[in-house]
Amino acid sequence: MASLKKLSAPVAKVIRDGELHEVQASEVVPGDIISFEQGDIVSADVRLTKASNLRIDEAMLTGESEPVEKQ
């Protein structure tokens, strides 16, 4: 069971000390800058600082069937 948990553990791409690192989502701390691309799962609450044509699939949260545009 522990091996399966490791395989499905969410990861995040964070910028720390000017470099991109991939860390476990549980290791994301306040102040980390999270980088994500199309198709990525956002594994933490984030504040957007820059986005272009961003649409989020919130089906698991709201039940909406269509992605929602964010600004």
CHARMM internal coordinates of N, CA and C (Angstrom, degrees):
IC EDIT
DIST 1 N 1 CA 1.4498
DIST 1 CA 1 C 1.5319
ANGL 1 N 1 CA 1 C 110.26
DIST 1 C 2 N 1.3250
ANGL 1 CA 1 C 2 N 117.31
DIHE 1 N 1 CA 1 C 2 N -39.86
DIST 2 N 2 CA 1.4679
ANGL 1 C 2 N 2 CA 120.70
DIHE 1 CA 1 C 2 N 2 CA 179.99
DIST 2 CA 2 C 1.5229
ANGL 2 N 2 CA 2 C 111.15
DIHE 1 C 2 N 2 CA 2 C -62.17
DIST 2 C 3 N 1.3276
ANGL 2 CA 2 C 3 N 117.24
DIHE 2 N 2 CA 2 C 3 N -37.92
DIST 3 N 3 CA 1.4712
ANGL 2 C 3 N 3 CA 120.69
DIHE 2 CA 2 C 3 N 3 CA 178.71
DIST 3 CA 3 C 1.5179
ANGL 3 N 3 CA 3 C 111.26
DIHE 2 C 3 N 3 CA 3 C -64.67
DIST 3 C 4 N 1.3265
ANGL 3 CA 3 C 4 N 116.67
DIHE 3 N 3 CA 3 C 4 N -40.07
DIST 4 N 4 CA 1.4633
ANGL 3 C 4 N 4 CA 120.01
DIHE 3 CA 3 C 4 N 4 CA 178.06
DIST 4 CA 4 C 1.5161
ANGL 4 N 4 CA 4 C 111.28
DIHE 3 C 4 N 4 CA 4 C -65.52
DIST 4 C 5 N 1.3315
ANGL 4 CA 4 C 5 N 117.37
DIHE 4 N 4 CA 4 C 5 N -38.16
DIST 5 N 5 CA 1.4646
ANGL 4 C 5 N 5 CA 120.86
DIHE 4 CA 4 C 5 N 5 CA 178.14
DIST 5 CA 5 C 1.5192
ANGL 5 N 5 CA 5 C 110.72
DIHE 4 C 5 N 5 CA 5 C -61.76
DIST 5 C 6 N 1.3411
ANGL 5 CA 5 C 6 N 117.18
DIHE 5 N 5 CA 5 C 6 N -40.56
DIST 6 N 6 CA 1.4596
ANGL 5 C 6 N 6 CA 120.50
DIHE 5 CA 5 C 6 N 6 CA -179.96
DIST 6 CA 6 C 1.5252
ANGL 6 N 6 CA 6 C 111.06
DIHE 5 C 6 N 6 CA 6 C -64.41
DIST 6 C 7 N 1.3382
ANGL 6 CA 6 C 7 N 116.79
DIHE 6 N 6 CA 6 C 7 N -37.66
DIST 7 N 7 CA 1.4511
ANGL 6 C 7 N 7 CA 120.52
DIHE 6 CA 6 C 7 N 7 CA 179.61
DIST 7 CA 7 C 1.5189
ANGL 7 N 7 CA 7 C 112.23
DIHE 6 C 7 N 7 CA 7 C -66.71
DIST 7 C 8 N 1.3149
ANGL 7 CA 7 C 8 N 117.53
DIHE 7 N 7 CA 7 C 8 N -33.60
DIST 8 N 8 CA 1.4570
ANGL 7 C 8 N 8 CA 120.58
DIHE 7 CA 7 C 8 N 8 CA -176.23
DIST 8 CA 8 C 1.5267
ANGL 8 N 8 CA 8 C 113.37
DIHE 7 C 8 N 8 CA 8 C -99.44
DIST 8 C 9 N 1.3213
ANGL 8 CA 8 C 9 N 117.33
DIHE 8 N 8 CA 8 C 9 N 4.33
DIST 9 N 9 CA 1.4659
ANGL 8 C 9 N 9 CA 120.57
DIHE 8 CA 8 C 9 N 9 CA -178.40
DIST 9 CA 9 C 1.5294
ANGL 9 N 9 CA 9 C 109.59
DIHE 8 C 9 N 9 CA 9 C -66.20
DIST 9 C 10 N 1.3338
ANGL 9 CA 9 C 10 N 117.66
DIHE 9 N 9 CA 9 C 10 N 127.35
DIST 10 N 10 CA 1.4702
ANGL 9 C 10 N 10 CA 120.02
DIHE 9 CA 9 C 10 N 10 CA 179.92
DIST 10 CA 10 C 1.5244
ANGL 10 N 10 CA 10 C 111.21
DIHE 9 C 10 N 10 CA 10 C -68.39
DIST 10 C 11 N 1.3183
ANGL 10 CA 10 C 11 N 114.72
DIHE 10 N 10 CA 10 C 11 N 144.30
DIST 11 N 11 CA 1.4539
ANGL 10 C 11 N 11 CA 121.24
DIHE 10 CA 10 C 11 N 11 CA 178.17
DIST 11 CA 11 C 1.5202
ANGL 11 N 11 CA 11 C 108.97
DIHE 10 C 11 N 11 CA 11 C -119.28
DIST 11 C 12 N 1.3210
ANGL 11 CA 11 C 12 N 115.60
DIHE 11 N 11 CA 11 C 12 N 160.90
DIST 12 N 12 CA 1.4575
ANGL 11 C 12 N 12 CA 121.69
DIHE 11 CA 11 C 12 N 12 CA 177.44
DIST 12 CA 12 C 1.5207
ANGL 12 N 12 CA 12 C 108.34
DIHE 11 C 12 N 12 CA 12 C -133.79
DIST 12 C 13 N 1.3274
ANGL 12 CA 12 C 13 N 115.77
DIHE 12 N 12 CA 12 C 13 N 146.25
DIST 13 N 13 CA 1.4617
ANGL 12 C 13 N 13 CA 120.63
DIHE 12 CA 12 C 13 N 13 CA 173.83
DIST 13 CA 13 C 1.5198
ANGL 13 N 13 CA 13 C 106.70
DIHE 12 C 13 N 13 CA 13 C -98.47
DIST 13 C 14 N 1.3219
ANGL 13 CA 13 C 14 N 116.42
DIHE 13 N 13 CA 13 C 14 N 115.90
DIST 14 N 14 CA 1.4585
ANGL 13 C 14 N 14 CA 120.84
DIHE 13 CA 13 C 14 N 14 CA -177.37
DIST 14 CA 14 C 1.5222
ANGL 14 N 14 CA 14 C 110.04
DIHE 13 C 14 N 14 CA 14 C -120.07
DIST 14 C 15 N 1.3175
ANGL 14 CA 14 C 15 N 114.89
DIHE 14 N 14 CA 14 C 15 N 151.17
DIST 15 N 15 CA 1.4547
ANGL 14 C 15 N 15 CA 120.52
DIHE 14 CA 14 C 15 N 15 CA 175.03
DIST 15 CA 15 C 1.5159
ANGL 15 N 15 CA 15 C 106.99
DIHE 14 C 15 N 15 CA 15 C -102.08
DIST 15 C 16 N 1.3230
ANGL 15 CA 15 C 16 N 115.29
DIHE 15 N 15 CA 15 C 16 N 116.65
DIST 16 N 16 CA 1.4670
ANGL 15 C 16 N 16 CA 122.42
DIHE 15 CA 15 C 16 N 16 CA 177.97
DIST 16 CA 16 C 1.5196
ANGL 16 N 16 CA 16 C 107.82
DIHE 15 C 16 N 16 CA 16 C -130.00
DIST 16 C 17 N 1.3065
ANGL 16 CA 16 C 17 N 116.19
DIHE 16 N 16 CA 16 C 17 N 133.52
DIST 17 N 17 CA 1.4732
ANGL 16 C 17 N 17 CA 121.60
DIHE 16 CA 16 C 17 N 17 CA -178.91
DIST 17 CA 17 C 1.5215
ANGL 17 N 17 CA 17 C 111.51
DIHE 16 C 17 N 17 CA 17 C 53.09
DIST 17 C 18 N 1.3452
ANGL 17 CA 17 C 18 N 116.35
DIHE 17 N 17 CA 17 C 18 N 35.42
DIST 18 N 18 CA 1.4516
ANGL 17 C 18 N 18 CA 121.24
DIHE 17 CA 17 C 18 N 18 CA 176.71
DIST 18 CA 18 C 1.5128
ANGL 18 N 18 CA 18 C 114.99
DIHE 17 C 18 N 18 CA 18 C 77.48
DIST 18 C 19 N 1.3319
ANGL 18 CA 18 C 19 N 118.25
DIHE 18 N 18 CA 18 C 19 N 4.49
DIST 19 N 19 CA 1.4584
ANGL 18 C 19 N 19 CA 121.54
DIHE 18 CA 18 C 19 N 19 CA -179.10
DIST 19 CA 19 C 1.5241
ANGL 19 N 19 CA 19 C 110.45
DIHE 18 C 19 N 19 CA 19 C -121.68
DIST 19 C 20 N 1.3409
ANGL 19 CA 19 C 20 N 116.01
DIHE 19 N 19 CA 19 C 20 N 147.99
DIST 20 N 20 CA 1.4577
ANGL 19 C 20 N 20 CA 121.94
DIHE 19 CA 19 C 20 N 20 CA 179.40
DIST 20 CA 20 C 1.5283
ANGL 20 N 20 CA 20 C 109.10
DIHE 19 C 20 N 20 CA 20 C -84.79
DIST 20 C 21 N 1.3426
ANGL 20 CA 20 C 21 N 116.28
DIHE 20 N 20 CA 20 C 21 N 127.03
DIST 21 N 21 CA 1.4587
ANGL 20 C 21 N 21 CA 122.47
DIHE 20 CA 20 C 21 N 21 CA 178.90
DIST 21 CA 21 C 1.5177
ANGL 21 N 21 CA 21 C 108.93
DIHE 20 C 21 N 21 CA 21 C -127.57
DIST 21 C 22 N 1.3262
ANGL 21 CA 21 C 22 N 116.84
DIHE 21 N 21 CA 21 C 22 N 147.30
DIST 22 N 22 CA 1.4570
ANGL 21 C 22 N 22 CA 121.21
DIHE 21 CA 21 C 22 N 22 CA 172.88
DIST 22 CA 22 C 1.5263
ANGL 22 N 22 CA 22 C 107.39
DIHE 21 C 22 N 22 CA 22 C -103.00
DIST 22 C 23 N 1.3414
ANGL 22 CA 22 C 23 N 116.59
DIHE 22 N 22 CA 22 C 23 N 121.12
DIST 23 N 23 CA 1.4646
ANGL 22 C 23 N 23 CA 121.73
DIHE 22 CA 22 C 23 N 23 CA -177.31
DIST 23 CA 23 C 1.5214
ANGL 23 N 23 CA 23 C 109.64
DIHE 22 C 23 N 23 CA 23 C -129.34
DIST 23 C 24 N 1.3099
ANGL 23 CA 23 C 24 N 115.98
DIHE 23 N 23 CA 23 C 24 N 162.24
DIST 24 N 24 CA 1.4601
ANGL 23 C 24 N 24 CA 120.53
DIHE 23 CA 23 C 24 N 24 CA 173.89
DIST 24 CA 24 C 1.5290
ANGL 24 N 24 CA 24 C 108.22
DIHE 23 C 24 N 24 CA 24 C -63.94
DIST 24 C 25 N 1.3217
ANGL 24 CA 24 C 25 N 116.90
DIHE 24 N 24 CA 24 C 25 N 143.33
DIST 25 N 25 CA 1.4641
ANGL 24 C 25 N 25 CA 120.56
DIHE 24 CA 24 C 25 N 25 CA -178.87
DIST 25 CA 25 C 1.5285
ANGL 25 N 25 CA 25 C 111.12
DIHE 24 C 25 N 25 CA 25 C -57.80
DIST 25 C 26 N 1.3149
ANGL 25 CA 25 C 26 N 116.88
DIHE 25 N 25 CA 25 C 26 N -31.33
DIST 26 N 26 CA 1.4644
ANGL 25 C 26 N 26 CA 120.45
DIHE 25 CA 25 C 26 N 26 CA 179.98
DIST 26 CA 26 C 1.5233
ANGL 26 N 26 CA 26 C 112.15
DIHE 25 C 26 N 26 CA 26 C -68.79
DIST 26 C 27 N 1.3457
ANGL 26 CA 26 C 27 N 118.06
DIHE 26 N 26 CA 26 C 27 N -13.63
DIST 27 N 27 CA 1.4631
ANGL 26 C 27 N 27 CA 122.17
DIHE 26 CA 26 C 27 N 27 CA -179.53
DIST 27 CA 27 C 1.5231
ANGL 27 N 27 CA 27 C 113.15
DIHE 26 C 27 N 27 CA 27 C -96.40
DIST 27 C 28 N 1.3344
ANGL 27 CA 27 C 28 N 117.70
DIHE 27 N 27 CA 27 C 28 N 0.40
DIST 28 N 28 CA 1.4679
ANGL 27 C 28 N 28 CA 121.07
DIHE 27 CA 27 C 28 N 28 CA 177.42
DIST 28 CA 28 C 1.5213
ANGL 28 N 28 CA 28 C 108.12
DIHE 27 C 28 N 28 CA 28 C -71.87
DIST 28 C 29 N 1.3371
ANGL 28 CA 28 C 29 N 115.38
DIHE 28 N 28 CA 28 C 29 N 132.33
DIST 29 N 29 CA 1.4657
ANGL 28 C 29 N 29 CA 120.41
DIHE 28 CA 28 C 29 N 29 CA -177.49
DIST 29 CA 29 C 1.5238
ANGL 29 N 29 CA 29 C 109.37
DIHE 28 C 29 N 29 CA 29 C -123.30
DIST 29 C 30 N 1.3468
ANGL 29 CA 29 C 30 N 117.00
DIHE 29 N 29 CA 29 C 30 N 159.14
DIST 30 N 30 CA 1.4656
ANGL 29 C 30 N 30 CA 119.23
DIHE 29 CA 29 C 30 N 30 CA 175.83
DIST 30 CA 30 C 1.5254
ANGL 30 N 30 CA 30 C 110.27
DIHE 29 C 30 N 30 CA 30 C -55.17
DIST 30 C 31 N 1.3027
ANGL 30 CA 30 C 31 N 116.02
DIHE 30 N 30 CA 30 C 31 N 134.55
DIST 31 N 31 CA 1.4598
ANGL 30 C 31 N 31 CA 120.78
DIHE 30 CA 30 C 31 N 31 CA -179.01
DIST 31 CA 31 C 1.5159
ANGL 31 N 31 CA 31 C 112.90
DIHE 30 C 31 N 31 CA 31 C 102.06
DIST 31 C 32 N 1.3359
ANGL 31 CA 31 C 32 N 117.88
DIHE 31 N 31 CA 31 C 32 N -17.53
DIST 32 N 32 CA 1.4613
ANGL 31 C 32 N 32 CA 119.69
DIHE 31 CA 31 C 32 N 32 CA 176.12
DIST 32 CA 32 C 1.5167
ANGL 32 N 32 CA 32 C 109.27
DIHE 31 C 32 N 32 CA 32 C -67.66
DIST 32 C 33 N 1.3156
ANGL 32 CA 32 C 33 N 115.90
DIHE 32 N 32 CA 32 C 33 N 143.81
DIST 33 N 33 CA 1.4582
ANGL 32 C 33 N 33 CA 121.39
DIHE 32 CA 32 C 33 N 33 CA 173.30
DIST 33 CA 33 C 1.5181
ANGL 33 N 33 CA 33 C 105.87
DIHE 32 C 33 N 33 CA 33 C -100.60
DIST 33 C 34 N 1.3393
ANGL 33 CA 33 C 34 N 116.57
DIHE 33 N 33 CA 33 C 34 N 120.22
DIST 34 N 34 CA 1.4563
ANGL 33 C 34 N 34 CA 121.72
DIHE 33 CA 33 C 34 N 34 CA -177.28
DIST 34 CA 34 C 1.5223
ANGL 34 N 34 CA 34 C 108.33
DIHE 33 C 34 N 34 CA 34 C -98.40
DIST 34 C 35 N 1.3168
ANGL 34 CA 34 C 35 N 115.18
DIHE 34 N 34 CA 34 C 35 N 132.25
DIST 35 N 35 CA 1.4584
ANGL 34 C 35 N 35 CA 121.56
DIHE 34 CA 34 C 35 N 35 CA 177.60
DIST 35 CA 35 C 1.5215
ANGL 35 N 35 CA 35 C 108.00
DIHE 34 C 35 N 35 CA 35 C -108.12
DIST 35 C 36 N 1.3222
ANGL 35 CA 35 C 36 N 117.13
DIHE 35 N 35 CA 35 C 36 N 133.00
DIST 36 N 36 CA 1.4578
ANGL 35 C 36 N 36 CA 119.21
DIHE 35 CA 35 C 36 N 36 CA 175.59
DIST 36 CA 36 C 1.5195
ANGL 36 N 36 CA 36 C 110.37
DIHE 35 C 36 N 36 CA 36 C -144.32
DIST 36 C 37 N 1.3433
ANGL 36 CA 36 C 37 N 114.08
DIHE 36 N 36 CA 36 C 37 N 155.54
DIST 37 N 37 CA 1.4536
ANGL 36 C 37 N 37 CA 122.45
DIHE 36 CA 36 C 37 N 37 CA -177.39
DIST 37 CA 37 C 1.5216
ANGL 37 N 37 CA 37 C 109.31
DIHE 36 C 37 N 37 CA 37 C -126.62
DIST 37 C 38 N 1.3016
ANGL 37 CA 37 C 38 N 115.39
DIHE 37 N 37 CA 37 C 38 N 177.00
DIST 38 N 38 CA 1.4642
ANGL 37 C 38 N 38 CA 121.37
DIHE 37 CA 37 C 38 N 38 CA 179.16
DIST 38 CA 38 C 1.5242
ANGL 38 N 38 CA 38 C 110.30
DIHE 37 C 38 N 38 CA 38 C -52.75
DIST 38 C 39 N 1.3314
ANGL 38 CA 38 C 39 N 115.39
DIHE 38 N 38 CA 38 C 39 N 130.68
DIST 39 N 39 CA 1.4531
ANGL 38 C 39 N 39 CA 121.10
DIHE 38 CA 38 C 39 N 39 CA 177.49
DIST 39 CA 39 C 1.5138
ANGL 39 N 39 CA 39 C 115.05
DIHE 38 C 39 N 39 CA 39 C 90.13
DIST 39 C 40 N 1.3407
ANGL 39 CA 39 C 40 N 117.71
DIHE 39 N 39 CA 39 C 40 N -12.70
DIST 40 N 40 CA 1.4644
ANGL 39 C 40 N 40 CA 120.76
DIHE 39 CA 39 C 40 N 40 CA 179.44
DIST 40 CA 40 C 1.5198
ANGL 40 N 40 CA 40 C 110.60
DIHE 39 C 40 N 40 CA 40 C -71.66
DIST 40 C 41 N 1.3138
ANGL 40 CA 40 C 41 N 115.29
DIHE 40 N 40 CA 40 C 41 N 151.07
DIST 41 N 41 CA 1.4545
ANGL 40 C 41 N 41 CA 121.91
DIHE 40 CA 40 C 41 N 41 CA 173.27
DIST 41 CA 41 C 1.5229
ANGL 41 N 41 CA 41 C 107.27
DIHE 40 C 41 N 41 CA 41 C -96.58
DIST 41 C 42 N 1.3204
ANGL 41 CA 41 C 42 N 116.66
DIHE 41 N 41 CA 41 C 42 N 124.52
DIST 42 N 42 CA 1.4609
ANGL 41 C 42 N 42 CA 120.73
DIHE 41 CA 41 C 42 N 42 CA 179.14
DIST 42 CA 42 C 1.5197
ANGL 42 N 42 CA 42 C 107.03
DIHE 41 C 42 N 42 CA 42 C -81.68
DIST 42 C 43 N 1.3140
ANGL 42 CA 42 C 43 N 115.73
DIHE 42 N 42 CA 42 C 43 N 116.58
DIST 43 N 43 CA 1.4658
ANGL 42 C 43 N 43 CA 120.38
DIHE 42 CA 42 C 43 N 43 CA -169.85
DIST 43 CA 43 C 1.5208
ANGL 43 N 43 CA 43 C 114.03
DIHE 42 C 43 N 43 CA 43 C -97.61
DIST 43 C 44 N 1.3246
ANGL 43 CA 43 C 44 N 117.15
DIHE 43 N 43 CA 43 C 44 N 13.42
DIST 44 N 44 CA 1.4627
ANGL 43 C 44 N 44 CA 120.01
DIHE 43 CA 43 C 44 N 44 CA -179.47
DIST 44 CA 44 C 1.5245
ANGL 44 N 44 CA 44 C 109.00
DIHE 43 C 44 N 44 CA 44 C -156.79
DIST 44 C 45 N 1.3259
ANGL 44 CA 44 C 45 N 116.75
DIHE 44 N 44 CA 44 C 45 N 163.50
DIST 45 N 45 CA 1.4588
ANGL 44 C 45 N 45 CA 119.93
DIHE 44 CA 44 C 45 N 45 CA 171.53
DIST 45 CA 45 C 1.5178
ANGL 45 N 45 CA 45 C 106.94
DIHE 44 C 45 N 45 CA 45 C -69.44
DIST 45 C 46 N 1.3163
ANGL 45 CA 45 C 46 N 116.48
DIHE 45 N 45 CA 45 C 46 N 135.26
DIST 46 N 46 CA 1.4646
ANGL 45 C 46 N 46 CA 119.61
DIHE 45 CA 45 C 46 N 46 CA -178.41
DIST 46 CA 46 C 1.5182
ANGL 46 N 46 CA 46 C 109.97
DIHE 45 C 46 N 46 CA 46 C -135.45
DIST 46 C 47 N 1.3017
ANGL 46 CA 46 C 47 N 114.58
DIHE 46 N 46 CA 46 C 47 N 158.65
DIST 47 N 47 CA 1.4682
ANGL 46 C 47 N 47 CA 122.27
DIHE 46 CA 46 C 47 N 47 CA 170.66
DIST 47 CA 47 C 1.5167
ANGL 47 N 47 CA 47 C 105.50
DIHE 46 C 47 N 47 CA 47 C -110.77
DIST 47 C 48 N 1.3353
ANGL 47 CA 47 C 48 N 116.77
DIHE 47 N 47 CA 47 C 48 N 122.60
DIST 48 N 48 CA 1.4545
ANGL 47 C 48 N 48 CA 120.53
DIHE 47 CA 47 C 48 N 48 CA -178.56
DIST 48 CA 48 C 1.5172
ANGL 48 N 48 CA 48 C 109.94
DIHE 47 C 48 N 48 CA 48 C -75.11
DIST 48 C 49 N 1.3275
ANGL 48 CA 48 C 49 N 116.03
DIHE 48 N 48 CA 48 C 49 N 130.94
DIST 49 N 49 CA 1.4560
ANGL 48 C 49 N 49 CA 120.38
DIHE 48 CA 48 C 49 N 49 CA 176.00
DIST 49 CA 49 C 1.5192
ANGL 49 N 49 CA 49 C 111.10
DIHE 48 C 49 N 49 CA 49 C -107.17
DIST 49 C 50 N 1.3377
ANGL 49 CA 49 C 50 N 115.95
DIHE 49 N 49 CA 49 C 50 N -26.24
DIST 50 N 50 CA 1.4556
ANGL 49 C 50 N 50 CA 120.47
DIHE 49 CA 49 C 50 N 50 CA 178.67
DIST 50 CA 50 C 1.5198
ANGL 50 N 50 CA 50 C 108.44
DIHE 49 C 50 N 50 CA 50 C -155.02
DIST 50 C 51 N 1.3311
ANGL 50 CA 50 C 51 N 116.95
DIHE 50 N 50 CA 50 C 51 N 130.82
DIST 51 N 51 CA 1.4648
ANGL 50 C 51 N 51 CA 121.19
DIHE 50 CA 50 C 51 N 51 CA 178.86
DIST 51 CA 51 C 1.5146
ANGL 51 N 51 CA 51 C 109.31
DIHE 50 C 51 N 51 CA 51 C -152.71
DIST 51 C 52 N 1.3178
ANGL 51 CA 51 C 52 N 115.24
DIHE 51 N 51 CA 51 C 52 N 152.35
DIST 52 N 52 CA 1.4493
ANGL 51 C 52 N 52 CA 121.07
DIHE 51 CA 51 C 52 N 52 CA 177.81
DIST 52 CA 52 C 1.5255
ANGL 52 N 52 CA 52 C 108.38
DIHE 51 C 52 N 52 CA 52 C -136.28
DIST 52 C 53 N 1.3415
ANGL 52 CA 52 C 53 N 116.60
DIHE 52 N 52 CA 52 C 53 N 119.65
DIST 53 N 53 CA 1.4691
ANGL 52 C 53 N 53 CA 122.05
DIHE 52 CA 52 C 53 N 53 CA -179.72
DIST 53 CA 53 C 1.5255
ANGL 53 N 53 CA 53 C 111.86
DIHE 52 C 53 N 53 CA 53 C 52.56
DIST 53 C 54 N 1.3041
ANGL 53 CA 53 C 54 N 117.01
DIHE 53 N 53 CA 53 C 54 N 47.67
DIST 54 N 54 CA 1.4628
ANGL 53 C 54 N 54 CA 121.81
DIHE 53 CA 53 C 54 N 54 CA -176.42
DIST 54 CA 54 C 1.5217
ANGL 54 N 54 CA 54 C 111.00
DIHE 53 C 54 N 54 CA 54 C -85.22
DIST 54 C 55 N 1.3289
ANGL 54 CA 54 C 55 N 115.64
DIHE 54 N 54 CA 54 C 55 N 125.93
DIST 55 N 55 CA 1.4603
ANGL 54 C 55 N 55 CA 122.66
DIHE 54 CA 54 C 55 N 55 CA 175.16
DIST 55 CA 55 C 1.5181
ANGL 55 N 55 CA 55 C 106.72
DIHE 54 C 55 N 55 CA 55 C -129.15
DIST 55 C 56 N 1.3229
ANGL 55 CA 55 C 56 N 116.52
DIHE 55 N 55 CA 55 C 56 N 133.33
DIST 56 N 56 CA 1.4530
ANGL 55 C 56 N 56 CA 122.64
DIHE 55 CA 55 C 56 N 56 CA -174.87
DIST 56 CA 56 C 1.5214
ANGL 56 N 56 CA 56 C 109.99
DIHE 55 C 56 N 56 CA 56 C -116.35
DIST 56 C 57 N 1.3333
ANGL 56 CA 56 C 57 N 116.36
DIHE 56 N 56 CA 56 C 57 N 132.76
DIST 57 N 57 CA 1.4567
ANGL 56 C 57 N 57 CA 122.17
DIHE 56 CA 56 C 57 N 57 CA 174.34
DIST 57 CA 57 C 1.5215
ANGL 57 N 57 CA 57 C 107.41
DIHE 56 C 57 N 57 CA 57 C -85.42
DIST 57 C 58 N 1.3195
ANGL 57 CA 57 C 58 N 116.86
DIHE 57 N 57 CA 57 C 58 N 106.17
DIST 58 N 58 CA 1.4655
ANGL 57 C 58 N 58 CA 122.52
DIHE 57 CA 57 C 58 N 58 CA -177.65
DIST 58 CA 58 C 1.5290
ANGL 58 N 58 CA 58 C 111.53
DIHE 57 C 58 N 58 CA 58 C -104.52
DIST 58 C 59 N 1.3219
ANGL 58 CA 58 C 59 N 117.68
DIHE 58 N 58 CA 58 C 59 N 20.72
DIST 59 N 59 CA 1.4625
ANGL 58 C 59 N 59 CA 121.75
DIHE 58 CA 58 C 59 N 59 CA -174.37
DIST 59 CA 59 C 1.5279
ANGL 59 N 59 CA 59 C 112.26
DIHE 58 C 59 N 59 CA 59 C -55.04
DIST 59 C 60 N 1.3123
ANGL 59 CA 59 C 60 N 117.75
DIHE 59 N 59 CA 59 C 60 N -39.58
DIST 60 N 60 CA 1.4648
ANGL 59 C 60 N 60 CA 119.72
DIHE 59 CA 59 C 60 N 60 CA -178.52
DIST 60 CA 60 C 1.5253
ANGL 60 N 60 CA 60 C 112.07
DIHE 59 C 60 N 60 CA 60 C -68.28
DIST 60 C 61 N 1.3331
ANGL 60 CA 60 C 61 N 116.63
DIHE 60 N 60 CA 60 C 61 N -25.59
DIST 61 N 61 CA 1.4693
ANGL 60 C 61 N 61 CA 120.32
DIHE 60 CA 60 C 61 N 61 CA -178.97
DIST 61 CA 61 C 1.5192
ANGL 61 N 61 CA 61 C 112.79
DIHE 60 C 61 N 61 CA 61 C -91.48
DIST 61 C 62 N 1.3451
ANGL 61 CA 61 C 62 N 115.61
DIHE 61 N 61 CA 61 C 62 N -43.99
DIST 62 N 62 CA 1.4638
ANGL 61 C 62 N 62 CA 119.71
DIHE 61 CA 61 C 62 N 62 CA -170.57
DIST 62 CA 62 C 1.5135
ANGL 62 N 62 CA 62 C 114.26
DIHE 61 C 62 N 62 CA 62 C -113.58
DIST 62 C 63 N 1.3342
ANGL 62 CA 62 C 63 N 117.67
DIHE 62 N 62 CA 62 C 63 N -16.27
DIST 63 N 63 CA 1.4559
ANGL 62 C 63 N 63 CA 120.47
DIHE 62 CA 62 C 63 N 63 CA -176.37
DIST 63 CA 63 C 1.5209
ANGL 63 N 63 CA 63 C 113.22
DIHE 62 C 63 N 63 CA 63 C 84.53
DIST 63 C 64 N 1.3328
ANGL 63 CA 63 C 64 N 117.21
DIHE 63 N 63 CA 63 C 64 N -2.27
DIST 64 N 64 CA 1.4657
ANGL 63 C 64 N 64 CA 120.49
DIHE 63 CA 63 C 64 N 64 CA 178.59
DIST 64 CA 64 C 1.5211
ANGL 64 N 64 CA 64 C 109.90
DIHE 63 C 64 N 64 CA 64 C -64.11
DIST 64 C 65 N 1.3221
ANGL 64 CA 64 C 65 N 116.91
DIHE 64 N 64 CA 64 C 65 N 139.49
DIST 65 N 65 CA 1.4567
ANGL 64 C 65 N 65 CA 120.35
DIHE 64 CA 64 C 65 N 65 CA -177.53
DIST 65 CA 65 C 1.5256
ANGL 65 N 65 CA 65 C 112.45
DIHE 64 C 65 N 65 CA 65 C -89.08
DIST 65 C 66 N 1.3214
ANGL 65 CA 65 C 66 N 117.38
DIHE 65 N 65 CA 65 C 66 N -16.43
DIST 66 N 66 CA 1.4565
ANGL 65 C 66 N 66 CA 121.46
DIHE 65 CA 65 C 66 N 66 CA -178.09
DIST 66 CA 66 C 1.5228
ANGL 66 N 66 CA 66 C 110.71
DIHE 65 C 66 N 66 CA 66 C -110.60
DIST 66 C 67 N 1.3433
ANGL 66 CA 66 C 67 N 117.82
DIHE 66 N 66 CA 66 C 67 N 143.12
DIST 67 N 67 CA 1.4732
ANGL 66 C 67 N 67 CA 120.07
DIHE 66 CA 66 C 67 N 67 CA 175.07
DIST 67 CA 67 C 1.5244
ANGL 67 N 67 CA 67 C 110.92
DIHE 66 C 67 N 67 CA 67 C -59.97
DIST 67 C 68 N 1.3258
ANGL 67 CA 67 C 68 N 116.13
DIHE 67 N 67 CA 67 C 68 N 148.93
DIST 68 N 68 CA 1.4613
ANGL 67 C 68 N 68 CA 122.76
DIHE 67 CA 67 C 68 N 68 CA -178.64
DIST 68 CA 68 C 1.5193
ANGL 68 N 68 CA 68 C 109.77
DIHE 67 C 68 N 68 CA 68 C -105.71
DIST 68 C 69 N 1.3435
ANGL 68 CA 68 C 69 N 116.33
DIHE 68 N 68 CA 68 C 69 N 132.65
DIST 69 N 69 CA 1.4551
ANGL 68 C 69 N 69 CA 120.27
DIHE 68 CA 68 C 69 N 69 CA 178.76
DIST 69 CA 69 C 1.5261
ANGL 69 N 69 CA 69 C 109.57
DIHE 68 C 69 N 69 CA 69 C -74.34
DIST 69 C 70 N 1.3252
ANGL 69 CA 69 C 70 N 116.02
DIHE 69 N 69 CA 69 C 70 N 137.14
DIST 70 N 70 CA 1.4760
ANGL 69 C 70 N 70 CA 122.33
DIHE 69 CA 69 C 70 N 70 CA 178.93
DIST 70 CA 70 C 1.5158
ANGL 70 N 70 CA 70 C 109.18
DIHE 69 C 70 N 70 CA 70 C -118.40
DIST 70 C 71 N 1.3234
ANGL 70 CA 70 C 71 N 115.17
DIHE 70 N 70 CA 70 C 71 N 149.41
DIST 71 N 71 CA 1.4775
ANGL 70 C 71 N 71 CA 120.45
DIHE 70 CA 70 C 71 N 71 CA 177.54
DIST 71 CA 71 C 1.4948
ANGL 71 N 71 CA 71 C 109.89
DIHE 70 C 71 N 71 CA 71 C -124.16
END
COOR INIT
IC SEED 1 N 1 CA 1 C
IC BUILD
